[in-house]
């Protein structure tokens, strides 16, 4: 397991909620999301294929799984700064975890930090599509 990753998906969600609580308004939170997106590791160009593309997103998003049922890792990227930040949050919660934990974990942080109210409908749909695809990859390993 990545030594920087919290011990559980639940802890990762709590950490995200704590971080977003520091910001007073959504302008600051969006800037933080953009900054998180800029910190995503480089994404291999050969991962930008139709097979790994997440459909349902207004922007282009690719999600590549690796690993096995005991520890799944995800690489992802987007052509949108805010979506890249959303990816960074999703990967913190779901990447480098057992497939069973990934499938069982509901994305409570989306409600908790108020994202659900502050994303456009197309971004919300895209985030939901990304989570569905990620969980499907994990379920296929079980």
C-alpha positions in Angstrom: 0.0 0.0 0.0 1.1 3.5 -0.7 2.6 4.8 2.5 1.1 8.2 1.9 -2.4 6.8 1.6 -4.7 6.9 4.6 -5.3 3.5 6.2 -8.8 3.3 4.9 -11.2 4.9 2.4 -13.2 6.2 5.3 -10.2 8.0 6.7 -9.4 9.5 3.3 -12.9 10.9 3.1 -12.6 12.3 6.5 -9.3 13.9 5.6 -10.8 15.5 2.5 -13.8 16.9 4.6 -11.3 18.3 7.1 -9.2 20.0 4.4 -12.3 21.6 2.7 -13.5 22.9 6.0 -10.5 25.2 6.1 -11.8 27.2 3.1 -14.4 29.9 3.7 -16.0 30.0 0.3 -16.4 28.1 -2.9 -14.0 30.4 -4.8 -11.2 29.1 -2.5 -12.4 25.5 -2.7 -12.4 25.6 -6.5 -8.9 27.0 -6.5 -7.9 24.1 -4.1 -9.5 21.6 -6.5 -7.5 23.0 -9.4 -4.3 22.9 -7.3 -5.0 19.2 -6.4 -5.5 18.4 -10.1 -2.1 20.0 -11.0 -0.5 17.5 -8.6 -1.8 14.4 -10.3 1.1 12.2 -11.5 1.9 12.3 -15.2 -0.6 10.2 -17.2 0.8 7.9 -19.9 -0.3 8.9 -23.3 -1.0 5.3 -24.2 -3.7 5.3 -21.6 -5.7 7.8 -23.6 -7.7 5.2 -25.5 -11.4 4.7 -26.0 -11.2 1.6 -23.8 -10.2 3.8 -20.7 -12.3 6.8 -21.5 -15.1 7.7 -19.1 -18.3 8.4 -21.0 -20.8 10.8 -19.5 -18.2 13.5 -18.8 -18.4 16.8 -20.6 -14.6 16.9 -20.6 -12.3 14.2 -21.6 -11.5 11.8 -18.8 -9.5 8.6 -18.8 -9.3 6.0 -16.0 -6.8 3.1 -16.1 -7.0 0.3 -13.5 -4.1 -1.9 -12.4 -3.4 -4.4 -9.7 -5.5 -7.2 -8.4 -8.3 -7.8 -5.8 -6.0 -7.3 -2.9 -4.7 -3.9 -4.1 -6.1 -1.9 -7.0 -4.4 1.2 -8.3 -6.0 3.8 -10.7 -4.4 6.3 -12.9 -6.6 9.0 -14.3 -6.5 12.4 -16.1 -8.7 15.0 -17.6 -8.4 17.9 -20.0 -10.3 20.1 -17.4 -8.6 21.7 -14.4 -11.6 21.3 -12.1 -12.3 17.7 -13.2 -8.6 16.9 -12.6 -9.1 18.1 -9.0 -12.2 15.9 -8.7 -10.1 13.0 -10.0 -7.4 13.7 -7.4 -10.1 13.4 -4.6 -11.6 10.2 -6.1 -8.1 8.6 -6.3 -7.3 9.5 -2.7 -10.4 7.7 -1.6 -10.4 4.7 -4.0 -6.9 4.0 -5.4 -4.5 1.7 -3.7 -7.2 -0.2 -1.9 -8.6 -3.7 -1.9 -11.3 -4.2 -4.6 -13.9 -5.2 -1.9 -13.3 -1.9 0.0 -13.6 0.1 -3.3 -16.9 -1.6 -4.1 -18.3 -1.1 -0.6 -17.3 2.6 -0.2 -19.9 5.2 -0.9 -18.5 8.6 -1.9 -19.8 10.4 1.2 -17.2 13.2 0.8 -19.1 14.6 -2.2 -22.1 15.5 0.0 -20.0 16.3 3.0 -17.9 19.0 1.4 -20.8 20.4 -0.5 -19.6 19.4 -3.9 -23.0 18.0 -4.9 -24.5 21.5 -4.6 -21.6 23.3 -6.4 -21.0 21.2 -9.4 -22.8 21.8 -12.7 -25.1 19.0 -13.7 -22.7 17.9 -16.4 -19.8 17.7 -13.9 -22.0 15.9 -11.4 -22.9 13.3 -14.1 -19.3 13.0 -15.1 -18.2 12.4 -11.5 -20.9 9.8 -11.1 -19.9 8.1 -14.4 -16.2 8.0 -13.2 -17.3 6.4 -9.9 -19.4 3.8 -11.7 -16.5 2.9 -14.0 -14.0 2.7 -11.1 -16.3 0.5 -9.1 -17.0 -1.7 -12.1 -13.3 -2.3 -12.5 -13.0 -3.2 -8.9 -16.1 -5.5 -9.0 -14.6 -7.3 -11.9 -11.6 -8.3 -9.7 -13.8 -9.8 -7.0 
